[in-house]
Amino acid sequence: MAVSVDHDLEERIFMTGGRARTASPRNYAVDPDQWPDARIAGEPAAAVVQTIARRLAAALRERPQLSLRALAAQSDVGRQTIGDLLAGASWPDVLTICRLERALGLALWPGSNATQCVHD
């Protein structure tokens, strides 16, 4: 009898972040429907992603002419990746955050006023 192995699940469990990354940041919100403004419980990294999502959403509101498609083109980050970040559906990596910060000219990472990513 052949044993079926879920390689995707194995990768998610053994990747950096371990089992914590099997749930999206939004799933750590007490009320996920209130993302990105809901209280986060149980996973401090989800609060970091929440802050990044809030800052990104605010930057897009302040620049109504900047669509997700335009930001994707300027940042070299996929439109779906940006949408997933805003929705709390994914764990963004450092390269993604850095590219978005550079394209927007502002820091998204919590606790920083300016980052190396924003400067040339």
Phi and psi in radians as a Rosetta constraint file:
Dihedral C 1 N 2 CA 2 C 2 CIRCULARHARMONIC -1.371 0.35
Dihedral N 2 CA 2 C 2 N 3 CIRCULARHARMONIC 2.451 0.35
Dihedral C 2 N 3 CA 3 C 3 CIRCULARHARMONIC -1.722 0.35
Dihedral N 3 CA 3 C 3 N 4 CIRCULARHARMONIC 2.230 0.35
Dihedral C 3 N 4 CA 4 C 4 CIRCULARHARMONIC -1.492 0.35
Dihedral N 4 CA 4 C 4 N 5 CIRCULARHARMONIC 2.285 0.35
Dihedral C 4 N 5 CA 5 C 5 CIRCULARHARMONIC -2.046 0.35
Dihedral N 5 CA 5 C 5 N 6 CIRCULARHARMONIC 2.232 0.35
Dihedral C 5 N 6 CA 6 C 6 CIRCULARHARMONIC -1.549 0.35
Dihedral N 6 CA 6 C 6 N 7 CIRCULARHARMONIC 1.636 0.35
Dihedral C 6 N 7 CA 7 C 7 CIRCULARHARMONIC -1.161 0.35
Dihedral N 7 CA 7 C 7 N 8 CIRCULARHARMONIC -0.579 0.35
Dihedral C 7 N 8 CA 8 C 8 CIRCULARHARMONIC -1.099 0.35
Dihedral N 8 CA 8 C 8 N 9 CIRCULARHARMONIC -0.767 0.35
Dihedral C 8 N 9 CA 9 C 9 CIRCULARHARMONIC -1.126 0.35
Dihedral N 9 CA 9 C 9 N 10 CIRCULARHARMONIC -0.746 0.35
Dihedral C 9 N 10 CA 10 C 10 CIRCULARHARMONIC -1.024 0.35
Dihedral N 10 CA 10 C 10 N 11 CIRCULARHARMONIC -0.751 0.35
Dihedral C 10 N 11 CA 11 C 11 CIRCULARHARMONIC -1.115 0.35
Dihedral N 11 CA 11 C 11 N 12 CIRCULARHARMONIC -0.744 0.35
Dihedral C 11 N 12 CA 12 C 12 CIRCULARHARMONIC -1.159 0.35
Dihedral N 12 CA 12 C 12 N 13 CIRCULARHARMONIC -0.608 0.35
Dihedral C 12 N 13 CA 13 C 13 CIRCULARHARMONIC -1.279 0.35
Dihedral N 13 CA 13 C 13 N 14 CIRCULARHARMONIC -0.686 0.35
Dihedral C 13 N 14 CA 14 C 14 CIRCULARHARMONIC -1.711 0.35
Dihedral N 14 CA 14 C 14 N 15 CIRCULARHARMONIC 0.017 0.35
Dihedral C 14 N 15 CA 15 C 15 CIRCULARHARMONIC -1.370 0.35
Dihedral N 15 CA 15 C 15 N 16 CIRCULARHARMONIC 2.938 0.35
Dihedral C 15 N 16 CA 16 C 16 CIRCULARHARMONIC -0.951 0.35
Dihedral N 16 CA 16 C 16 N 17 CIRCULARHARMONIC 2.300 0.35
Dihedral C 16 N 17 CA 17 C 17 CIRCULARHARMONIC 1.754 0.35
Dihedral N 17 CA 17 C 17 N 18 CIRCULARHARMONIC -0.336 0.35
Dihedral C 17 N 18 CA 18 C 18 CIRCULARHARMONIC 0.954 0.35
Dihedral N 18 CA 18 C 18 N 19 CIRCULARHARMONIC -2.476 0.35
Dihedral C 18 N 19 CA 19 C 19 CIRCULARHARMONIC -1.112 0.35
Dihedral N 19 CA 19 C 19 N 20 CIRCULARHARMONIC -0.430 0.35
Dihedral C 19 N 20 CA 20 C 20 CIRCULARHARMONIC -1.030 0.35
Dihedral N 20 CA 20 C 20 N 21 CIRCULARHARMONIC -0.486 0.35
Dihedral C 20 N 21 CA 21 C 21 CIRCULARHARMONIC -1.497 0.35
Dihedral N 21 CA 21 C 21 N 22 CIRCULARHARMONIC 0.003 0.35
Dihedral C 21 N 22 CA 22 C 22 CIRCULARHARMONIC -1.332 0.35
Dihedral N 22 CA 22 C 22 N 23 CIRCULARHARMONIC -0.343 0.35
Dihedral C 22 N 23 CA 23 C 23 CIRCULARHARMONIC -1.866 0.35
Dihedral N 23 CA 23 C 23 N 24 CIRCULARHARMONIC 2.528 0.35
Dihedral C 23 N 24 CA 24 C 24 CIRCULARHARMONIC -1.304 0.35
Dihedral N 24 CA 24 C 24 N 25 CIRCULARHARMONIC 2.788 0.35
Dihedral C 24 N 25 CA 25 C 25 CIRCULARHARMONIC -0.967 0.35
Dihedral N 25 CA 25 C 25 N 26 CIRCULARHARMONIC -0.688 0.35
Dihedral C 25 N 26 CA 26 C 26 CIRCULARHARMONIC -1.014 0.35
Dihedral N 26 CA 26 C 26 N 27 CIRCULARHARMONIC -0.564 0.35
Dihedral C 26 N 27 CA 27 C 27 CIRCULARHARMONIC -1.219 0.35
Dihedral N 27 CA 27 C 27 N 28 CIRCULARHARMONIC -0.213 0.35
Dihedral C 27 N 28 CA 28 C 28 CIRCULARHARMONIC -1.567 0.35
Dihedral N 28 CA 28 C 28 N 29 CIRCULARHARMONIC -0.037 0.35
Dihedral C 28 N 29 CA 29 C 29 CIRCULARHARMONIC -1.338 0.35
Dihedral N 29 CA 29 C 29 N 30 CIRCULARHARMONIC 2.452 0.35
Dihedral C 29 N 30 CA 30 C 30 CIRCULARHARMONIC -1.033 0.35
Dihedral N 30 CA 30 C 30 N 31 CIRCULARHARMONIC -0.707 0.35
Dihedral C 30 N 31 CA 31 C 31 CIRCULARHARMONIC -2.205 0.35
Dihedral N 31 CA 31 C 31 N 32 CIRCULARHARMONIC 1.603 0.35
Dihedral C 31 N 32 CA 32 C 32 CIRCULARHARMONIC -0.961 0.35
Dihedral N 32 CA 32 C 32 N 33 CIRCULARHARMONIC -0.483 0.35
Dihedral C 32 N 33 CA 33 C 33 CIRCULARHARMONIC -1.175 0.35
Dihedral N 33 CA 33 C 33 N 34 CIRCULARHARMONIC -0.267 0.35
Dihedral C 33 N 34 CA 34 C 34 CIRCULARHARMONIC -1.667 0.35
Dihedral N 34 CA 34 C 34 N 35 CIRCULARHARMONIC 0.112 0.35
Dihedral C 34 N 35 CA 35 C 35 CIRCULARHARMONIC -0.987 0.35
Dihedral N 35 CA 35 C 35 N 36 CIRCULARHARMONIC 2.386 0.35
Dihedral C 35 N 36 CA 36 C 36 CIRCULARHARMONIC -1.677 0.35
Dihedral N 36 CA 36 C 36 N 37 CIRCULARHARMONIC 0.339 0.35
Dihedral C 36 N 37 CA 37 C 37 CIRCULARHARMONIC -1.781 0.35
Dihedral N 37 CA 37 C 37 N 38 CIRCULARHARMONIC -0.050 0.35
Dihedral C 37 N 38 CA 38 C 38 CIRCULARHARMONIC -1.293 0.35
Dihedral N 38 CA 38 C 38 N 39 CIRCULARHARMONIC 2.711 0.35
Dihedral C 38 N 39 CA 39 C 39 CIRCULARHARMONIC -1.213 0.35
Dihedral N 39 CA 39 C 39 N 40 CIRCULARHARMONIC 2.431 0.35
Dihedral C 39 N 40 CA 40 C 40 CIRCULARHARMONIC -1.711 0.35
Dihedral N 40 CA 40 C 40 N 41 CIRCULARHARMONIC 2.407 0.35
Dihedral C 40 N 41 CA 41 C 41 CIRCULARHARMONIC -2.249 0.35
Dihedral N 41 CA 41 C 41 N 42 CIRCULARHARMONIC 2.278 0.35
Dihedral C 41 N 42 CA 42 C 42 CIRCULARHARMONIC 1.601 0.35
Dihedral N 42 CA 42 C 42 N 43 CIRCULARHARMONIC -0.296 0.35
Dihedral C 42 N 43 CA 43 C 43 CIRCULARHARMONIC -2.495 0.35
Dihedral N 43 CA 43 C 43 N 44 CIRCULARHARMONIC 1.756 0.35
Dihedral C 43 N 44 CA 44 C 44 CIRCULARHARMONIC -1.016 0.35
Dihedral N 44 CA 44 C 44 N 45 CIRCULARHARMONIC -0.554 0.35
Dihedral C 44 N 45 CA 45 C 45 CIRCULARHARMONIC -1.116 0.35
Dihedral N 45 CA 45 C 45 N 46 CIRCULARHARMONIC -0.537 0.35
Dihedral C 45 N 46 CA 46 C 46 CIRCULARHARMONIC -1.131 0.35
Dihedral N 46 CA 46 C 46 N 47 CIRCULARHARMONIC -0.580 0.35
Dihedral C 46 N 47 CA 47 C 47 CIRCULARHARMONIC -1.176 0.35
Dihedral N 47 CA 47 C 47 N 48 CIRCULARHARMONIC -0.589 0.35
Dihedral C 47 N 48 CA 48 C 48 CIRCULARHARMONIC -1.143 0.35
Dihedral N 48 CA 48 C 48 N 49 CIRCULARHARMONIC -0.828 0.35
Dihedral C 48 N 49 CA 49 C 49 CIRCULARHARMONIC -1.082 0.35
Dihedral N 49 CA 49 C 49 N 50 CIRCULARHARMONIC -0.658 0.35
Dihedral C 49 N 50 CA 50 C 50 CIRCULARHARMONIC -1.076 0.35
Dihedral N 50 CA 50 C 50 N 51 CIRCULARHARMONIC -0.774 0.35
Dihedral C 50 N 51 CA 51 C 51 CIRCULARHARMONIC -1.105 0.35
Dihedral N 51 CA 51 C 51 N 52 CIRCULARHARMONIC -0.741 0.35
Dihedral C 51 N 52 CA 52 C 52 CIRCULARHARMONIC -1.064 0.35
Dihedral N 52 CA 52 C 52 N 53 CIRCULARHARMONIC -0.778 0.35
Dihedral C 52 N 53 CA 53 C 53 CIRCULARHARMONIC -1.090 0.35
Dihedral N 53 CA 53 C 53 N 54 CIRCULARHARMONIC -0.735 0.35
Dihedral C 53 N 54 CA 54 C 54 CIRCULARHARMONIC -1.069 0.35
Dihedral N 54 CA 54 C 54 N 55 CIRCULARHARMONIC -0.809 0.35
Dihedral C 54 N 55 CA 55 C 55 CIRCULARHARMONIC -1.139 0.35
Dihedral N 55 CA 55 C 55 N 56 CIRCULARHARMONIC -0.687 0.35
Dihedral C 55 N 56 CA 56 C 56 CIRCULARHARMONIC -1.142 0.35
Dihedral N 56 CA 56 C 56 N 57 CIRCULARHARMONIC -0.781 0.35
Dihedral C 56 N 57 CA 57 C 57 CIRCULARHARMONIC -1.074 0.35
Dihedral N 57 CA 57 C 57 N 58 CIRCULARHARMONIC -0.725 0.35
Dihedral C 57 N 58 CA 58 C 58 CIRCULARHARMONIC -1.111 0.35
Dihedral N 58 CA 58 C 58 N 59 CIRCULARHARMONIC -0.716 0.35
Dihedral C 58 N 59 CA 59 C 59 CIRCULARHARMONIC -1.107 0.35
Dihedral N 59 CA 59 C 59 N 60 CIRCULARHARMONIC -0.675 0.35
Dihedral C 59 N 60 CA 60 C 60 CIRCULARHARMONIC -1.227 0.35
Dihedral N 60 CA 60 C 60 N 61 CIRCULARHARMONIC -0.632 0.35
Dihedral C 60 N 61 CA 61 C 61 CIRCULARHARMONIC -1.134 0.35
Dihedral N 61 CA 61 C 61 N 62 CIRCULARHARMONIC -0.671 0.35
Dihedral C 61 N 62 CA 62 C 62 CIRCULARHARMONIC -1.255 0.35
Dihedral N 62 CA 62 C 62 N 63 CIRCULARHARMONIC -0.284 0.35
Dihedral C 62 N 63 CA 63 C 63 CIRCULARHARMONIC -2.203 0.35
Dihedral N 63 CA 63 C 63 N 64 CIRCULARHARMONIC 1.249 0.35
Dihedral C 63 N 64 CA 64 C 64 CIRCULARHARMONIC -1.034 0.35
Dihedral N 64 CA 64 C 64 N 65 CIRCULARHARMONIC -0.363 0.35
Dihedral C 64 N 65 CA 65 C 65 CIRCULARHARMONIC -1.349 0.35
Dihedral N 65 CA 65 C 65 N 66 CIRCULARHARMONIC -0.214 0.35
Dihedral C 65 N 66 CA 66 C 66 CIRCULARHARMONIC -1.643 0.35
Dihedral N 66 CA 66 C 66 N 67 CIRCULARHARMONIC 1.845 0.35
Dihedral C 66 N 67 CA 67 C 67 CIRCULARHARMONIC -1.484 0.35
Dihedral N 67 CA 67 C 67 N 68 CIRCULARHARMONIC 2.934 0.35
Dihedral C 67 N 68 CA 68 C 68 CIRCULARHARMONIC -1.073 0.35
Dihedral N 68 CA 68 C 68 N 69 CIRCULARHARMONIC -0.662 0.35
Dihedral C 68 N 69 CA 69 C 69 CIRCULARHARMONIC -1.110 0.35
Dihedral N 69 CA 69 C 69 N 70 CIRCULARHARMONIC -0.750 0.35
Dihedral C 69 N 70 CA 70 C 70 CIRCULARHARMONIC -1.171 0.35
Dihedral N 70 CA 70 C 70 N 71 CIRCULARHARMONIC -0.732 0.35
Dihedral C 70 N 71 CA 71 C 71 CIRCULARHARMONIC -1.111 0.35
Dihedral N 71 CA 71 C 71 N 72 CIRCULARHARMONIC -0.690 0.35
Dihedral C 71 N 72 CA 72 C 72 CIRCULARHARMONIC -1.037 0.35
Dihedral N 72 CA 72 C 72 N 73 CIRCULARHARMONIC -0.769 0.35
Dihedral C 72 N 73 CA 73 C 73 CIRCULARHARMONIC -1.163 0.35
Dihedral N 73 CA 73 C 73 N 74 CIRCULARHARMONIC -0.716 0.35
Dihedral C 73 N 74 CA 74 C 74 CIRCULARHARMONIC -1.233 0.35
Dihedral N 74 CA 74 C 74 N 75 CIRCULARHARMONIC -0.573 0.35
Dihedral C 74 N 75 CA 75 C 75 CIRCULARHARMONIC -1.709 0.35
Dihedral N 75 CA 75 C 75 N 76 CIRCULARHARMONIC -0.269 0.35
Dihedral C 75 N 76 CA 76 C 76 CIRCULARHARMONIC 1.103 0.35
Dihedral N 76 CA 76 C 76 N 77 CIRCULARHARMONIC 0.573 0.35
Dihedral C 76 N 77 CA 77 C 77 CIRCULARHARMONIC -2.018 0.35
Dihedral N 77 CA 77 C 77 N 78 CIRCULARHARMONIC 2.339 0.35
Dihedral C 77 N 78 CA 78 C 78 CIRCULARHARMONIC -1.044 0.35
Dihedral N 78 CA 78 C 78 N 79 CIRCULARHARMONIC 2.527 0.35
Dihedral C 78 N 79 CA 79 C 79 CIRCULARHARMONIC -1.015 0.35
Dihedral N 79 CA 79 C 79 N 80 CIRCULARHARMONIC -0.731 0.35
Dihedral C 79 N 80 CA 80 C 80 CIRCULARHARMONIC -1.132 0.35
Dihedral N 80 CA 80 C 80 N 81 CIRCULARHARMONIC -0.652 0.35
Dihedral C 80 N 81 CA 81 C 81 CIRCULARHARMONIC -1.087 0.35
Dihedral N 81 CA 81 C 81 N 82 CIRCULARHARMONIC -0.754 0.35
Dihedral C 81 N 82 CA 82 C 82 CIRCULARHARMONIC -1.126 0.35
Dihedral N 82 CA 82 C 82 N 83 CIRCULARHARMONIC -0.776 0.35
Dihedral C 82 N 83 CA 83 C 83 CIRCULARHARMONIC -1.064 0.35
Dihedral N 83 CA 83 C 83 N 84 CIRCULARHARMONIC -0.729 0.35
Dihedral C 83 N 84 CA 84 C 84 CIRCULARHARMONIC -1.125 0.35
Dihedral N 84 CA 84 C 84 N 85 CIRCULARHARMONIC -0.672 0.35
Dihedral C 84 N 85 CA 85 C 85 CIRCULARHARMONIC -1.113 0.35
Dihedral N 85 CA 85 C 85 N 86 CIRCULARHARMONIC -0.809 0.35
Dihedral C 85 N 86 CA 86 C 86 CIRCULARHARMONIC -1.076 0.35
Dihedral N 86 CA 86 C 86 N 87 CIRCULARHARMONIC -0.618 0.35
Dihedral C 86 N 87 CA 87 C 87 CIRCULARHARMONIC -1.475 0.35
Dihedral N 87 CA 87 C 87 N 88 CIRCULARHARMONIC -0.115 0.35
Dihedral C 87 N 88 CA 88 C 88 CIRCULARHARMONIC 1.289 0.35
Dihedral N 88 CA 88 C 88 N 89 CIRCULARHARMONIC 0.401 0.35
Dihedral C 88 N 89 CA 89 C 89 CIRCULARHARMONIC -1.600 0.35
Dihedral N 89 CA 89 C 89 N 90 CIRCULARHARMONIC -0.128 0.35
Dihedral C 89 N 90 CA 90 C 90 CIRCULARHARMONIC -2.508 0.35
Dihedral N 90 CA 90 C 90 N 91 CIRCULARHARMONIC 2.842 0.35
Dihedral C 90 N 91 CA 91 C 91 CIRCULARHARMONIC -1.757 0.35
Dihedral N 91 CA 91 C 91 N 92 CIRCULARHARMONIC 1.815 0.35
Dihedral C 91 N 92 CA 92 C 92 CIRCULARHARMONIC -1.233 0.35
Dihedral N 92 CA 92 C 92 N 93 CIRCULARHARMONIC 2.580 0.35
Dihedral C 92 N 93 CA 93 C 93 CIRCULARHARMONIC -1.627 0.35
Dihedral N 93 CA 93 C 93 N 94 CIRCULARHARMONIC 3.007 0.35
Dihedral C 93 N 94 CA 94 C 94 CIRCULARHARMONIC -1.095 0.35
Dihedral N 94 CA 94 C 94 N 95 CIRCULARHARMONIC -0.714 0.35
Dihedral C 94 N 95 CA 95 C 95 CIRCULARHARMONIC -1.060 0.35
Dihedral N 95 CA 95 C 95 N 96 CIRCULARHARMONIC -0.749 0.35
Dihedral C 95 N 96 CA 96 C 96 CIRCULARHARMONIC -1.051 0.35
Dihedral N 96 CA 96 C 96 N 97 CIRCULARHARMONIC -0.846 0.35
Dihedral C 96 N 97 CA 97 C 97 CIRCULARHARMONIC -1.097 0.35
Dihedral N 97 CA 97 C 97 N 98 CIRCULARHARMONIC -0.776 0.35
Dihedral C 97 N 98 CA 98 C 98 CIRCULARHARMONIC -1.075 0.35
Dihedral N 98 CA 98 C 98 N 99 CIRCULARHARMONIC -0.762 0.35
Dihedral C 98 N 99 CA 99 C 99 CIRCULARHARMONIC -1.132 0.35
Dihedral N 99 CA 99 C 99 N 100 CIRCULARHARMONIC -0.701 0.35
Dihedral C 99 N 100 CA 100 C 100 CIRCULARHARMONIC -1.169 0.35
Dihedral N 100 CA 100 C 100 N 101 CIRCULARHARMONIC -0.747 0.35
Dihedral C 100 N 101 CA 101 C 101 CIRCULARHARMONIC -1.041 0.35
Dihedral N 101 CA 101 C 101 N 102 CIRCULARHARMONIC -0.765 0.35
Dihedral C 101 N 102 CA 102 C 102 CIRCULARHARMONIC -1.124 0.35
Dihedral N 102 CA 102 C 102 N 103 CIRCULARHARMONIC -0.781 0.35
Dihedral C 102 N 103 CA 103 C 103 CIRCULARHARMONIC -1.123 0.35
Dihedral N 103 CA 103 C 103 N 104 CIRCULARHARMONIC -0.636 0.35
Dihedral C 103 N 104 CA 104 C 104 CIRCULARHARMONIC -1.528 0.35
Dihedral N 104 CA 104 C 104 N 105 CIRCULARHARMONIC -0.361 0.35
Dihedral C 104 N 105 CA 105 C 105 CIRCULARHARMONIC 1.244 0.35
Dihedral N 105 CA 105 C 105 N 106 CIRCULARHARMONIC 0.521 0.35
Dihedral C 105 N 106 CA 106 C 106 CIRCULARHARMONIC -2.618 0.35
Dihedral N 106 CA 106 C 106 N 107 CIRCULARHARMONIC 2.756 0.35
Dihedral C 106 N 107 CA 107 C 107 CIRCULARHARMONIC -1.414 0.35
Dihedral N 107 CA 107 C 107 N 108 CIRCULARHARMONIC 2.316 0.35
Dihedral C 107 N 108 CA 108 C 108 CIRCULARHARMONIC -1.819 0.35
Dihedral N 108 CA 108 C 108 N 109 CIRCULARHARMONIC -0.475 0.35
Dihedral C 108 N 109 CA 109 C 109 CIRCULARHARMONIC -1.207 0.35
Dihedral N 109 CA 109 C 109 N 110 CIRCULARHARMONIC 2.301 0.35
Dihedral C 109 N 110 CA 110 C 110 CIRCULARHARMONIC -1.035 0.35
Dihedral N 110 CA 110 C 110 N 111 CIRCULARHARMONIC 2.446 0.35
Dihedral C 110 N 111 CA 111 C 111 CIRCULARHARMONIC 1.497 0.35
Dihedral N 111 CA 111 C 111 N 112 CIRCULARHARMONIC -0.017 0.35
Dihedral C 111 N 112 CA 112 C 112 CIRCULARHARMONIC -1.975 0.35
Dihedral N 112 CA 112 C 112 N 113 CIRCULARHARMONIC 2.416 0.35
Dihedral C 112 N 113 CA 113 C 113 CIRCULARHARMONIC -1.588 0.35
Dihedral N 113 CA 113 C 113 N 114 CIRCULARHARMONIC -0.558 0.35
Dihedral C 113 N 114 CA 114 C 114 CIRCULARHARMONIC -2.631 0.35
Dihedral N 114 CA 114 C 114 N 115 CIRCULARHARMONIC 2.600 0.35
Dihedral C 114 N 115 CA 115 C 115 CIRCULARHARMONIC -2.225 0.35
Dihedral N 115 CA 115 C 115 N 116 CIRCULARHARMONIC 2.875 0.35
Dihedral C 115 N 116 CA 116 C 116 CIRCULARHARMONIC -1.059 0.35
Dihedral N 116 CA 116 C 116 N 117 CIRCULARHARMONIC -0.538 0.35
Dihedral C 116 N 117 CA 117 C 117 CIRCULARHARMONIC -1.106 0.35
Dihedral N 117 CA 117 C 117 N 118 CIRCULARHARMONIC -0.581 0.35
Dihedral C 117 N 118 CA 118 C 118 CIRCULARHARMONIC -1.315 0.35
Dihedral N 118 CA 118 C 118 N 119 CIRCULARHARMONIC -0.510 0.35
Dihedral C 118 N 119 CA 119 C 119 CIRCULARHARMONIC -1.632 0.35
Dihedral N 119 CA 119 C 119 N 120 CIRCULARHARMONIC 2.550 0.35
